[in-house]
Amino acid sequence: MDGGVIQEASAEALRGGARLADVLATIREAATEVPVAVMTYVNPVYRHGIGPFLDDAAAAGVAGVIVPDLPVDESAELESAAVERGVDAVLLAAPGTTAERLGEIGRRSRGFVYCVATYGVTGARENLDDTARGLVDALRTETDLPLLVGVGIGTPAHATEVSTFADGVVVGSALMARVVAGDLDGAIALAKAFREAMPT
């Protein structure tokens, strides 16, 4: 699912020695009042152990976990363990998902539903696909949870457009491209521009 920017960011983090414990320690140290959701691959979760991973995440102040490569039909153990620890297990819904499966995702997700905007891998795009609106519209009848759109959100203008039909956006590659390039100030400025592009 990950495109080139996220792959490079992941590789750079590993080259720098970053580990799961380091990420959670940073979240704990930040002690932000804004809820924090972490996104990770399923392998580190399984290696750490689902229970221990969620224990450590909850202790760090994590409000939600997103595991994109863990499909809904394999996520029951994570969901159950997350509920026990007061952590939201956020599920993904993708274009082309059947109505039955969308209903299951809508019922089982916690916190919000991550709506994948387009087919293909992550990465900023010049234009948004119509698939995003169709997916959000289909999920509106299945859940009362907030519906956030991610994958392909490349500019603050995209965020403004998405806010006309969804409840928020998930931005990864557009920000990480600047981080990978060493432009931390640019990443912060862009994050601020994305936030300002969304209605309050």
N, C-alpha and C positions, 0 to 999 in steps of 0.2 A: 504493500500500500504506500510505503514511503518513497517520495521522489528524491532527486539528487541532493537537494539542500539538507533535508532532514537526515539522509544517510551520511552526508559529510559531517553534519553537526554531531551525530552519534559517534562516528569514527573519531572525531577530534576529542570528544569527551573521553572516550576510552583511551586514546593516546595520552591524554592528560592525567589518566589514573582515576577518573571519576567513578564512584561506585554508588549503589543505591543508598547506602548509609550516609554518604556525603550529601546527596540530594535532600534526604529527609532532615539531616542536621541543618542545612541551609533554611529549610522551611521552618523548622523549630526556632532557629535564631531570629528569623524575620518577624515571627510572632504577629503577623498581619491580622487586622480585623476583617479583611476581605477573605471569604472562603477560598481555599486553595484546592484545586483538583490536580492530581498528578496523572500523567499519561505515560504508560510504559508497555513494553512488549510482555507477552505472557511468560517467556523463558525466565527472566529474573524473578518473577513472582513464584513460579514453581520451584526454582532453585532455592529461594529463600524460605519457601513454604508459605502457603496461602495464609494460614493463621498468623505466623510470625510476621509476615509482610504487613498484614493489616494491623496487627498490634503496634508495630513500629510506626506505621503511617498515622494511626490514630494518636499515638503518643506525641508525634511531631506536629499535630494540629491539622492534618489533612482532612478535608471535608468530603472529598470524592476521589474515586479512582476510575480511570478510563484505560481499558486494555483492548485496543482495536483488533488484535489478532486472536481474540477469544470470542468465538461466535456464541450467540444466545443459547444454542442447544448444548453448549459445553460449559456454560457459565454459572450453573446452579450452585456449585460449591463456593465459588467466589461471592456470589450474591448473598448466600446464607451467612457466610462468615462476616461479610461486610455489615449486614444488618445487625448482627450480634455486637459489633463494635461501634455502631453509630456512624459508619462511613457509607456514603452513597456509591453504589456500583452503577456507573453511567454506561448505558449500552448504545451501540451505534445502529443506525438505520441507513440503508443505502438505496440509491435509485434502483428500480427494478425488483425491489423486495415485494413478495406477495402480500396481499391484504392480511392473510392469516398470520404471517410472520410479523408484519408491522404491529398487529394487535398484541402479539406476545411481547414484542420489544416494548411497546407502550405500557403494558401492564407491569412488566418486570423491571424496567429501568427505574433508577432513583436519582433525585436531584434534577436531572434534565435528560433529554435525549439528544445525542450528537447526530445530527442529520448530515450525511455526506452529500455534498453539493453536486458531485459529478462522478462520472465513471473515470477510472484511471487512478494514477498515483497522486500523492500530495504535491503541492507546488502552486505558487501564485499564478494566476491566469489573467489575461487581458480582459476577458468578458466572462460573466456568469452564465452558466447553463440554465435553461428553463427547468431542468430536472430538480433543482433545489426547491422551487416554489411548489411543484407537483408533489414532492415528497412531504414537505411541511403540511400542505393541504390535506394529504391523505392521513397523516398522523394526528391532525387536529381532532378527528373523530374517534381516535383510539386512546388518547391520554390528555390529562389536564396539566401535565408537566411542561415546563418551558422547553421550547424547541430551538436549539442552537445549530446554526449552519457552519460547517467547516469544510475544508479542502477546496482550494482555489480562491480563497478570499485574499486578494493581492493588494488592494488599495482601500483607503478610507471611504472612497466613493462606493466600493462594493458593500462595505458595512452599512452605509446609508441605504443602499438599494435593498439589501437583505432585511433591514429593520422594518420595511413596509409589509413583510409577510411572516417574519420569524421573530423570535424573542431575543436573539443575540447571535454572536459570531464566535467562531474559534479561529484564531490566527496563529499559524505556525511558521511556514516557510518564509513569508514576507519579513518577519522579524528575525528569524534565525539566519537568513542570508546576511544581514548586517552584523550579527554576532560572529558568524564564521569569518567575515571579512575584518573583524577587529573593530568595527564601528559601533561601540556600545552606546555612545551618545546618540547616534542615529537610530539605533534600535529603540531607545527610550523615547525619543522624539516621535518615532512612528507609532509606538504603542499609545502615546498620548493623543496623536491625531486619530487613531482608530477609536479611542474612547470618546473623543469629542464628536466623532461622526455619528455616534449612536444616540438616539433620544434618551433623555434621563427619566 
